[in-house]
Amino acid sequence: MSFSFDDRVLALAGIAQALQQVRRIAETGHSDAAVVRTAMDSVLRIDAPSPAAVYGDGRQLDAGLRLLRDYFGNQGKDDLLPRLALSVMQLERRFVRDGATVARVQAGIAAAAARAGELGDPAHPDVLAAMGGLYADTISQLKPRIMVQGNPHYLGQAGVVAEIRALLLAAVRSAVLWRQLGGSYWDFLFSRRAMLEAIGRQLRGGA
């Protein structure tokens, strides 16, 4: 089955949007609740029928799409964000090749999904703590480990660290989806124009 650039940019937007929140929380201790909820939903929707459905609908990714538009248009404002995204993509390669870790993550996500269902909120602090703990116990043990820079005051708080780890898990989930949709590093070298056009279509509502 083939997928278009329109599908791929949604997965890339999922990565960018989750990591922007990682950067925001690490610096300020605060996050956008709606964006975090979209990220957590994307982790729990393992069997979504389409790339857009992973994130609820395309409109939930407008912030991430705008980040991509700025990046591909050489207008990015945060130099650390692309580096963080590259680290996530490198980590995703290690992750999918480690069958035991994949199985542990799948089991942990199933447990977190059940808890989210009980609480009625995929971004409940208990769910974030479970997701963050899952990331720390599994994916975070692989190399290269992702190093998040920020304000030491906030990075010393357990709740902040759990939310950052949960968002990193969401970023890795989007990176897995991007690969499944045929994404590769060549997209960044030879398909920038096609990616920008796809981003524009998605921001216009998929027209």
C-alpha positions, 0 to 999 in steps of 0.5 A, a space after each residue: 500500500 502506498 501513502 502520499 506526502 499528505 499522510 507523511 506530513 501528518 506523522 511529522 507534524 505529530 512529532 514536531 507538535 509533541 516535541 514543541 511541548 517537550 521544549 515548552 514544559 522543560 523551559 516553563 513547567 507548563 503545557 497546552 492541555 489540548 495538545 498533550 491530549 492529542 499526543 496521548 490519544 495518538 499513543 492509545 489509538 494503535 489501530 486507527 483506520 487512517 493516519 489522520 484518525 491517529 490524531 483525532 482529525 487533521 485540525 488537531 495538528 495545525 500547530 505541528 504543521 505550521 512548525 513544519 512549514 517554517 522548518 521547510 521554509 527555512 524560518 524555524 525559530 527554535 534550533 533545538 527542535 530539529 535536533 530533538 526530532 532527529 534524535 527521536 527518529 534515530 531512537 525509533 530505528 533502534 526501538 522497532 528492531 528490539 522486539 522485546 522492548 516493542 512487546 513491553 511498550 505494547 503491553 504498557 500502552 494497553 494498560 495505560 489505555 485501560 486506565 485512561 478509559 477508567 478516568 475518562 481522560 488520556 491526559 490525566 496525571 495518572 495516565 501521564 505518569 504511567 506513560 512516562 514510567 513506561 518510556 523510562 523503563 523501555 525506550 529510554 534505555 535504548 541508545 541514543 538517549 534523548 537529552 532534554 535541555 531546560 530550566 533545572 527548577 522544572 526538570 527536577 519536578 517529578 510531574 514535569 519529568 513524567 509529562 516530558 517522557 510521556 510526550 517523548 513516547 508520543 513523538 516516537 509513536 509518530 516517528 514509527 507511523 512516519 516510517 510505516 507511511 514510507 517516510 525516510 531521511 531522503 524526504 528532507 533532502 529531495 522532497 522539500 517542495 512536495 512536503 511544503 505543498 502537502 503541508 499547505 493542503 493540510 492547513 487548508 483542510 486537506 483540499 
